[in-house]
């Protein structure tokens, strides 16, 4: 009988197993690094963000994406904090680190949108082409992934950037644009494979920080600077060309993300390759009424406050929704100051308006429950994941579920329907009914400066015994109640008419220090009861007569208004591509085209290339005079640049591949793999040889 050596020597068997393990480890390591090498070369190795194919979102328009969004929640004062960097970044303003359990708690409550405000400034190496630290990008991705696991929409942005929100934003926008491009090039590349659940928001509240009264109201030049930066953002994402970035929804704000009608009207839609960039969402913030939402001075929320908030939604509709541009209110909240029941009223109002207008709202939560200072917006306790004010949260969803989606949009918007040249233009289908005293109830139609032009007349046609009255106001001139006396009155069949001629209106405006109708904000109609009688105004309608005129808008500002057609605009930073009849550039307008009633046309623009700018700012050498025969020819002077050259230089390009260098395979790594494999083979062969020899010896027990 022969004896098995392996049974008598377990150490030998262990050595054999160890050798096999070394070999398998080396092979596995090689396969892993090969996969990394393929990823580095462009082959995507990416986590399955949507294991269920039914949840993948692609091929949707911005309007379709927005229609899937409901009420959202902000992770405020966390990644947007500016007090620290690296590991201390998200906790430097006092909030704990974001956890997967927190995200899940928000999702379980019914929120389906999470906005992650992010300040990148302290995580950027300005000396290395504005490179974002890999560790910070990975941490942001981790939180985004948690949101994806709960099938939520995610909005990421650039937030409290000290390099963006500067006093000289209106002048230094080109330099800002260089860094903005570099930052978004990296973000877009890193998240390219995420589907349409992930939304990019170009900027938070871009403004001239530290400029006093101008910081939140801005100037026309600042509005145009923000449009420039939104263009840089949009074309950077689209130019990436990878994954979902060609169809990703892009949120763009107006100056300071303001809900002011003037500022919202100044927003222009970016272009890419000579076409509308597509899938754009307007970003608006709404803290109204201000003293209730962000101050400790107003404790209650009444019907008048609800009316003021409704007016903001109506303005958003008029400026954006009626022009085919969906909207997300990225921030809204009401500070807690011991007035929870009043906040519930506010929440119900906001939830209802959100659903009625089809505008998702994202609640601002900064984690502070101080109950003072206007900054107490902690809806959830981030340490226990329990809701601090469940009745307020419930109010949001109660209001949201109380109406049909888009219900308010079914009502005809009177401010956009006009028929000129003697025909009537009704302000609303079936008119409007007034229910309260004239000084307490009015219906804001929206400023129509073009209604007040030479040769124009405005009339209010009504039924009932209470005469309607025209009221104007001007935000720029701080004039809030300007009643206009009627020019004349007449009766037509069973209707009564109050007329307001151009001369009468302008005389009234002049008395109030207003010389330009463009300074008007609102056009209001109020009901005036007859002496000794009850209020009786059943319906009213608006009439505008006169010859139609066209307003030409360039970069969010009025370029020309009148009957004649202007010359094409010549701009510093932009190339004019043509006039279009809508803000989204759907139909091109050609000279002589007949438009119905008063109309507005919009200039489609693109940014000039670095080469085009350089060609414009390089002086042409002075022509040299013909030299006299007896003199030597004069040499032309060398062209010299201008100080503007640096400011308009081509933006710094960031490499498409933003993976950390230490993740790439190297020749040293492959050498180690080969050595490990060889050693393993030698050990195995030695063991096998020794076993064979021992068996041949035939030793007995």
Rosetta blueprint (number, residue, H / E / L):
1 X L
2 X L
3 X L
4 X L
5 X H
6 X H
7 X H
8 X H
9 X L
10 X H
11 X H
12 X H
13 X H
14 X H
15 X H
16 X H
17 X H
18 X H
19 X H
20 X H
21 X H
22 X H
23 X H
24 X H
25 X H
26 X H
27 X H
28 X H
29 X H
30 X H
31 X H
32 X H
33 X H
34 X H
35 X H
36 X H
37 X H
38 X H
39 X H
40 X H
41 X L
42 X L
43 X L
44 X L
45 X L
46 X L
47 X L
48 X L
49 X L
50 X L
51 X L
52 X L
53 X H
54 X H
55 X H
56 X L
57 X L
58 X L
59 X L
60 X L
61 X L
62 X H
63 X H
64 X H
65 X H
66 X H
67 X H
68 X H
69 X L
70 X L
71 X E
72 X E
73 X E
74 X E
75 X L
76 X L
77 X L
78 X L
79 X L
80 X L
81 X L
82 X L
83 X L
84 X L
85 X L
86 X H
87 X H
88 X H
89 X L
90 X L
91 X L
92 X L
93 X L
94 X L
95 X L
96 X L
97 X L
98 X L
99 X L
100 X H
101 X H
102 X H
103 X H
104 X H
105 X H
106 X H
107 X H
108 X H
109 X L
110 X L
111 X L
112 X L
113 X E
114 X E
115 X E
116 X E
117 X L
118 X L
119 X L
120 X L
121 X H
122 X H
123 X H
124 X E
125 X E
126 X L
127 X L
128 X L
129 X L
130 X L
131 X E
132 X E
133 X L
134 X H
135 X H
136 X H
137 X H
138 X H
139 X H
140 X H
141 X H
142 X H
143 X H
144 X H
145 X H
146 X H
147 X H
148 X H
149 X H
150 X L
151 X L
152 X L
153 X E
154 X E
155 X E
156 X E
157 X E
158 X L
159 X L
160 X L
161 X L
162 X L
163 X L
164 X L
165 X L
166 X L
167 X L
168 X L
169 X L
170 X L
171 X L
172 X L
173 X H
174 X H
175 X H
176 X H
177 X H
178 X H
179 X H
180 X H
181 X H
182 X H
183 X H
184 X H
185 X H
186 X H
187 X H
188 X H
189 X H
190 X H
191 X L
192 X L
193 X L
194 X L
195 X L
196 X L
197 X L
198 X E
199 X E
200 X E
201 X E
202 X L
203 X L
204 X L
205 X L
206 X L
207 X L
208 X L
209 X L
210 X L
211 X L
212 X L
213 X L
214 X H
215 X H
216 X H
217 X H
218 X L
219 X L
220 X H
221 X H
222 X H
223 X H
224 X H
225 X H
226 X H
227 X H
228 X H
229 X H
230 X H
231 X H
232 X H
233 X H
234 X H
235 X H
236 X H
237 X H
238 X H
239 X H
240 X H
241 X L
242 X L
243 X L
244 X L
245 X L
246 X L
247 X L
248 X L
249 X L
250 X E
251 X E
252 X E
253 X E
254 X L
255 X H
256 X H
257 X H
258 X L
259 X L
260 X L
261 X H
262 X H
263 X H
264 X H
265 X H
266 X L
267 X L
268 X L
269 X L
270 X L
271 X E
272 X E
273 X L
274 X L
275 X E
276 X E
277 X L
278 X L
279 X L
280 X E
281 X E
282 X E
283 X E
284 X E
285 X E
286 X L
287 X L
288 X L
289 X L
290 X H
291 X H
292 X H
293 X H
294 X L
295 X L
296 X L
297 X L
298 X L
299 X L
300 X L
301 X L
302 X L
303 X H
304 X H
305 X H
306 X H
307 X H
308 X H
309 X H
310 X H
311 X H
312 X H
313 X H
314 X H
315 X H
316 X H
317 X H
318 X H
319 X H
320 X L
321 X H
322 X H
323 X H
324 X L
325 X L
326 X L
327 X E
328 X E
329 X E
330 X E
331 X E
332 X E
333 X L
334 X L
335 X L
336 X L
337 X L
338 X L
339 X L
340 X H
341 X H
342 X H
343 X H
344 X H
345 X H
346 X H
347 X H
348 X H
349 X H
350 X H
351 X H
352 X H
353 X H
354 X H
355 X H
356 X H
357 X H
358 X L
359 X L
360 X E
361 X E
362 X E
363 X E
364 X L
365 X L
366 X L
367 X L
368 X L
369 X L
370 X L
371 X L
372 X L
373 X L
374 X L
375 X L
376 X L
377 X L
378 X L
379 X L
380 X E
381 X E
382 X L
383 X L
384 X L
385 X L
386 X E
387 X E
388 X L
389 X L
390 X H
391 X H
392 X H
393 X H
394 X H
395 X H
396 X H
397 X H
398 X H
399 X H
400 X H
401 X L
402 X L
403 X L
404 X L
405 X L
406 X L
407 X H
408 X H
409 X H
410 X H
411 X L
412 X L
413 X L
414 X H
415 X H
416 X H
417 X L
418 X L
419 X L
420 X L
421 X L
422 X L
423 X L
424 X L
425 X L
426 X L
427 X L
428 X L
429 X L
430 X L
431 X L
432 X L
433 X L
434 X L
435 X L
436 X L
437 X L
438 X L
439 X L
440 X L
441 X L
442 X E
443 X E
444 X E
445 X L
446 X L
447 X L
448 X L
449 X H
450 X H
451 X H
452 X L
453 X L
454 X L
455 X L
456 X L
457 X E
458 X E
459 X E
460 X E
461 X E
462 X E
463 X E
464 X L
465 X L
466 X L
467 X E
468 X E
469 X E
470 X E
471 X E
472 X E
473 X E
474 X E
475 X L
476 X L
477 X L
478 X L
479 X E
480 X E
481 X E
482 X E
483 X E
484 X E
485 X L
486 X L
487 X L
488 X E
489 X E
490 X E
491 X E
492 X E
493 X L
494 X L
495 X E
496 X E
497 X E
498 X E
499 X E
500 X E
501 X E
502 X H
503 X H
504 X H
505 X H
506 X H
507 X H
508 X H
509 X H
510 X H
511 X H
512 X L
513 X L
514 X L
515 X L
516 X L
517 X H
518 X H
519 X H
520 X L
521 X L
522 X E
523 X E
524 X E
525 X E
526 X E
527 X E
528 X E
529 X L
530 X L
531 X L
532 X L
533 X L
534 X L
535 X L
536 X L
537 X L
538 X L
539 X E
540 X E
541 X E
542 X E
543 X E
544 X E
545 X E
546 X L
547 X L
548 X L
549 X L
550 X E
551 X E
552 X E
553 X E
554 X E
555 X L
556 X L
557 X E
558 X E
559 X E
560 X E
561 X E
562 X E
563 X L
564 X L
565 X L
566 X L
567 X L
568 X L
569 X L
570 X L
571 X L
572 X L
573 X L
574 X E
575 X E
576 X E
577 X E
578 X E
579 X E
580 X E
581 X L
582 X L
583 X L
584 X L
585 X L
586 X L
587 X L
588 X E
589 X E
590 X L
591 X L
592 X L
593 X L
594 X L
595 X L
596 X L
597 X L
598 X L
599 X E
600 X E
601 X E
602 X E
603 X E
604 X E
605 X E
606 X E
607 X E
608 X L
609 X L
610 X H
611 X H
612 X H
613 X H
614 X H
615 X H
616 X H
617 X H
618 X L
619 X L
620 X L
621 X L
622 X L
623 X L
624 X L
625 X L
626 X L
627 X L
628 X L
629 X L
630 X L
631 X L
632 X L
633 X L
634 X L
635 X L
636 X L
637 X L
638 X L
639 X L
640 X L
641 X L
642 X L
643 X L
644 X H
645 X H
646 X H
647 X H
648 X L
649 X L
650 X L
651 X L
652 X L
653 X L
654 X L
655 X L
656 X L
657 X L
658 X L
659 X L
660 X L
661 X H
662 X H
663 X H
664 X L
665 X L
666 X L
667 X H
668 X H
669 X H
670 X H
671 X H
672 X H
673 X H
674 X H
675 X H
676 X H
677 X H
678 X H
679 X H
680 X H
681 X H
682 X H
683 X H
684 X H
685 X H
686 X H
687 X H
688 X H
689 X H
690 X H
691 X H
692 X H
693 X H
694 X H
695 X H
696 X H
697 X H
698 X L
699 X L
700 X L
701 X L
